[in-house]
Amino acid sequence: MTRSIPVLPKVLILNQPFNRQTGGGITLTNLFSSWDKDKLAVVCPAYLINKGTESLSCRKYYQLGSKEHRWAFPFNLFEKTYYSGPIEVKGGTPSETNKKPTLRKRFIKNHLNPFLDRIGLSHGISHYALSNELKEWISDFNPDVIYAQAQRRSNLLFCSLIQEHLEKPMVFHMMDDWVEWVPKGKYFGKDWYSQINSDFKMMLGRCVLHLSISDLMAAEYQRRYGYDFRAYHNPINLEFWKKGQRSSYDLSASPEILYAGRLGLGINDSLKLMAKAVEILNNKLNLSINFVIQSNQKEDWMNDFDVIKHRSFVAYDELPVKFGEADFLYLPYEFSAEALKFFQLSMPTKASEYMICGTPILIVAPAETALVQYATKYCWAEIVTDNNLEVLVRSFENLLLDKSRRQLIGQTAISVAERRHDGDKVRQEFMEELTLLAGLEVPNK
């Protein structure tokens, strides 16, 4: 039977630009990579747009600035004025974002914003409104479907505002369970945990399709909010990632275990645990294992470990080779109750990218996480679920000494990635979901 050519719907994307830097941006880029770029448009807060925002997948961007983002007094006196309106995006190279942030930006990110989050003020001091310019821009684009992500309460309310204005079918895709991470208790007379859960459920009620980042999140959100969720994790371009795919499982003269990604909450403690394990194993086995941390910036604590070699982020095109060259790839999460609330239901974007490279993966994370449950079910990694140095040393030592185990893990990971994360297959399913919502023709299978 001849396969019919689908009429792709026009999709308005909320709160997430296309990029190769963030989990939401990478997942978005991979889901829509085969879409007609003239049928995509992004409406996004100014703070999320940077030199890594790309135009390869989408030409139309509207930056939410001071005409749409309203601040309560007295914060409106200090907030930076941002341009509102259509912008031309010329970025797309992640390496361009390695510029060191200013002192003001570091203070806001590391101190002011966390403080405002803790005391509850950040959830109510600003909101988004629909300016006449934004309404006209959206009307000119005339979308068939809305696809939305959200990272905070103001984003949630903006999704509801747009859907109410357009009255078009909306799809919501959750990346992390940040709603559960909101502190419980009353702040300035407001129970923000209860309020944000209510806002979230209200926004979900406006959606016709609910997407999660993991199977565990889908099950938990169905229980918690009463809506059916479909899991869509980061799909991958198999041909691209196989460029550096590992074929030999002999150890290098100086073995390398690589972690590539963000630092901070939920990560750092387990990075330090691995550094200590490497030190012990180098002495015990007379090896010279290097623990390579590939991150945007080197943090001071890394200087405490001679085994840590810091590497700045590399261009996205270089990642398959870098992942394939390493002897081991590391996927860590912390064990603190606070961190667990945030990432328990999440799935690291790089998990599928690690898997297809065939390099043996070592996971250190709580057993309750979606990551551990997924790896356990399909046997694509060595897993440590104890926050215990001796247990980690023993598990890593077994991998170092057992070539057949390394090969089994690596080859299994490749097989699972090919079956479950093939971008062509996932995008076809995703395309059909959105096309049906728009009432357009779905191609014959």
N, C-alpha and C positions, 0 to 999 in steps of 0.2 A: 504493500500500500504506500502511495506517495505521501510523504509527511507534509502537512500544510504549514505554511509560515504564519506564526502567531502575530497578532496585532498587540504589541506590548503596551501596557497602560502607562500613562504619565504619572510619575510618582513624586510627591512632595515629601522630602526627608527633613525631619525636625531634630534639632539639637545635636547633630553629629556630622562633622565634615568628613570627607574622604581623606584618609591619610594612611601611612604605614608605620605609625608610632604607637597608637593606643589600641587596646583590645577592641573597643567599639568601632574605631576607624578602620582597623584591618578587617574585621568581620564584615562591616558595611561594604568596603571596597571589593572584597572577594565575592560577596553575595551578588553585587550588581556589576561585576566586571564585564559581562557580555551584554549588558543592557545598552540600548541606544542612548548615548549621552545627552541628546537633545530632549529626551523624555524624562530626564531627572533634574530636580532642582532642590537646593538645600537652603533652609532657613536656620540660622545658627547664631548663638551668642558670640559677641566679639572675642571674649576671653578664650574661646575654643579654636579660633582661627589663627594660624601662624605660618611660618615658612614651610612647614611640612604638609600643609593643606594642599591637596593636589587637584588638578583640573583634568587629569587623564580620564577619569570616569564621569565627570560632570562639569559642565561649563557655567551653569547658572547658580550663583550664590547670592543670598541676601543676608547681610550682616545686621543682626539685631544690636542697635546702638542706643544712644541716649533718647531717641524718639520713642523707642519701645520699652526700654528698661528704665523703670521708675524707682527711685530710691526714697525712702522715708527720711524726714528730718531727724537728726542733723547729718546723716550719712550722705545726703545729696550735696552737702557743701564740700565734701572731700573727694567724692568719687570722680574718677577721671572721665572726661567726655569722650565718647566713642562715636564714630561716624555711623549713621544709619543709612542703609540702602544697598543697592546692587554693588558687588565688588568683582574685580577681575583677579582670579587666582592663577598664579604662575608657578606655584611651588610644586613639590612632589618628591624632593630628595630629602630623606630623613636626616642625612648627615648635615644638612643646613641648619638643623635645630640644636647643634651642639654648643651654640653660643651661650656663654655663662650668663645666667639671669642677673638682673640688677639687684642691688641691695634692697630696694623697695619691693621688688617682686618676691625676693626670698623671704622678707619679713612678712609680707601678706600671706604667702603660701604656708610658711612653716610656723608662724606664730599667731597672726591676727585671725585668719580664717578658722584654724582649729579652736581658738579661744571663743570666737563667736558661735561656732558649732556647739561647743560644750555648754554655753550658757543659753543656747536656744535663740539668740538674736538673729542668726544668719537665715533662719527659716521664714522670717517675717519682715525683714527690713527692705526688701525689694520685690518687685513683681514685673511681669511683662504685660504690655497692652498692645493692641493692634493699631498701628498708625495708619493714616490714610495712604501713605506711600507703600506700606507693606500690603495692605488690602489690594491696591491697584496692581502691584507686582504679582501677587498670587493669582489675581483674576486673569491677568494676561497669560500666565502659564496654564491655568485651568486644569489642575491635576485630576486624575481619575481615582487615585488612592493616596492615602497618607501613610508613610512609614515613620515611626518615631522611636527614639531612645530618650532616656532622661537620666540625669545624674543628681538632681536635687529637686526640692519641692517646687521652686519657681518654674523649672522645666516641665514638671507634671501639669501644673496649672496652665502653662502655655499650650501644651498638647490639647487639653480640653477646650481651651479658647479657640484654637484653630479648627478643631473638629466641629465645634458648635457653629462657627462662622461659615465653614464650607459645606457642612452636612454631607461629607464624602466618607466612604469606608476607611477606617483607620486600623493599622496594624501596629502593635507595640512589641518591642523586643527588649527584654531585660538582660543586662550584662552581669551585674553584681547585685547582691541582696542588700543594697545600701539602705533601704527603708528600715530593715531590722536593726541597722546600726545606729539609728537615731537614739540618743540617750532617753531613757525612761524617766518620768517625773515631771513636775510642773516647773516651768521657767518663765518668769515674768507673768505669772498667772495663766500660762498656757501649757497644756499637755501636748507637746509637739509630736511625741511618738504616736499618740492616738490620732492627732490631727492629720499627720502625713499618711498614716495607714488609711484613713478615711479618704483623703485626697487621691491616693493611689487607687483605691478601689473604685472611686467615682470615675477616674480616668479610664480604668479597665472596662468599666461599664459602657463607655463610648466606643470601645474597640470591637471589631468583628472577628479579629484574629489575634491570638495572644501567643507570643514566642518567648522561649527561655533560652538560656545558654547551655543548659545541661538537663539530662533526664531527671536528676534529683531535684533541681529547681522546679521542673514541670510538675512533679508529683507534690512537692511541698506547696507550691502556689495554688494548685487545685484544691488542696486541703484548706489552705489559709484564706483564699479569696473566692473560691467557688467557681472559677473559670478553668476551662480546659486549656492547657498550654502545650505547644509543640516545641521540641528542642531543636534549635539550629545553632550548632557550634561552628567555629571558623572553618569554612571549606578551603581546600588548597589546590593549587595548580600542580598536578603530579609531575608534569614534564619539567616545570621550573625547579621544583624541589629535588628532583632526582639528579640534577646536575652534579651535586656533591655527595650522592648517596654512597654510604660506606659498603665496601665489599669484603674487606679483610678485617678480621677480629683479633689480629696480633697486636700486642701493646707496643706503643711507641717507646723509644729509648727513654724519653722523659714524658710519661703519660700525662694527658691533660683532661681534667674534668671541667666542663664549661657551664656557667650560668649566664644567660643572656636575658636582660629585662630590667624592670624597675627595682628600686631599692625602697626601704622604709617599712611602714606598717605591714605586718603579716609575712615579711620576708627575711629581714636582717638577722634575727636570732638564729634561724636555721642555716644562714650563710656562715655565720661564725662557728656553728656546730660542725659544719663540713670542714672549715679551715682547721679546726682542732683535730678532726679525724685524719686529715691529710698529713698533718705534722706527725701524728702517732704512727701512721702506716709507713711514712718515709723512713722513720727510724727503725721500725720493726722489720721491714722487708728490704731495707737498703735500697729504696727507690728514690726517684726525684720527681714525684708527682707535682704538677702545677695546677693550682686552682684558679682558673681564669674567670674573672667577673667582668662581663661586657655590659657596661651601663653608661648612662649619660655623663655622670661625674664620679670621680673617686672620692669616697668618704674617708674621714680621718681614721676611723676604726680599722680600716684595711691595712694601715701601716703597722698594726700590732702583729701581723702574720707575714712571715717571709715567704710562705707558700702562695700567697695571693698575688696574682699578676692582673693588674687592671687594664682593660682595653675599652676604649671609647666605642660608641655605637658605630657600626660599619654601614655602608650603603646596603640597601635591601637586597640588591642583586648579588651581593657577596655572601649572604647568610647561608645558602645551601652548602657552599664549600666550607665555610667556617664550622658549621654544625657537623658536617661529614668528616672534617679533619680531626675533631676532638675524639678522644678515646671513650669519654662518657659525657652525657648531658644531664644536668641537675635540675630537678623541679621541686623547689622547697616551699613549704608554708610553715608559719609559726604555730605554736601550740597554745598561745594565750587565749583566754575566753573572749577577749575583746576582738582579737584578730579573727577568730573562728566565726564570729557572728557575721563578719563582712564577707569572707570568702568561702564559707562552707558550701554554698550552692553554686559557686562559680566554677568555670573551667578555663584554665589559662589559654590564651589565644595561641601561644607557642606550642601547646601540647601536640596538636596535629602536625605542626611543622617539624617538631622534634621527631615524631614517630616516623614520618616518611623518609627521614634522612638515614635511618637504620643504625644510628649510633646508640649503644645501650643507654637506657634512661634509668636514673636513680631518683626515686621520689622519697622525700621526707616530709610527711604531713599527717595530720590527725586522721584516724580511720573514718570519721564521720563525713569527710569532705567528698564532694562529687568527683574530684580528681582521683582519690584513692579508690573509690567504689568502681569507677570506670576502668581504671588500670587493673584492678583485681579481677573484674568480670572477664576482661579480654586478655589478661596476662602479657601486657606489652611493656612492663617496667619491673625493676627490682624495687620493692616497697618497704619502707621503714615507717612504722606508725607509733614509735616510742620516741619521746624527747629525751633520748639517752645516748650519751657518747659511746659507751661500750657496745651497744646494740648497732649503732651506725658503723663503727669501726669493723665489727664482725661481718656485717652485711657487705660493706664495701670491699673488705679483704677477700671475701668469697668471690666477688666479681673479678677482682684483680687476678686471682689464681685459677679461675675456671673459664677458659676460652669458650667451651661449648655452651656455657650458661650465657655468656655475652652474646654469642651468635644467635642463640634461641630467642633472647629478648629482642635483639635488633631486627631479626627477620620477622618475628611475630608483629612487631610494631609496624613494619612496612605493610604487611598483609592487612592489618586492621585499618590503617590509614587509607589504603587503596579501596577497601570495601565501604568504609563509612564516611570518609572525608573527601572523596573525589569531587573537586569543584564542579566539573561538568554535570555530574549526577545531582548534586545538591542544588545547583543553580537552576537546573531544569525543574526540579520539584518546587523550588521557591518561586520561579517564574509562573508556573501553573497556578500556585496558590493566589498570587496577586492578580493574575489575569482573570481568574474566576470571580474574584471580589469585584473587579471592575465591570463584569458582565461582558467581557470580550471573548474572542475565539481562543480556545486552548488547542495546541497542536496535537494531532494524532500520535499515539505512541507506537 
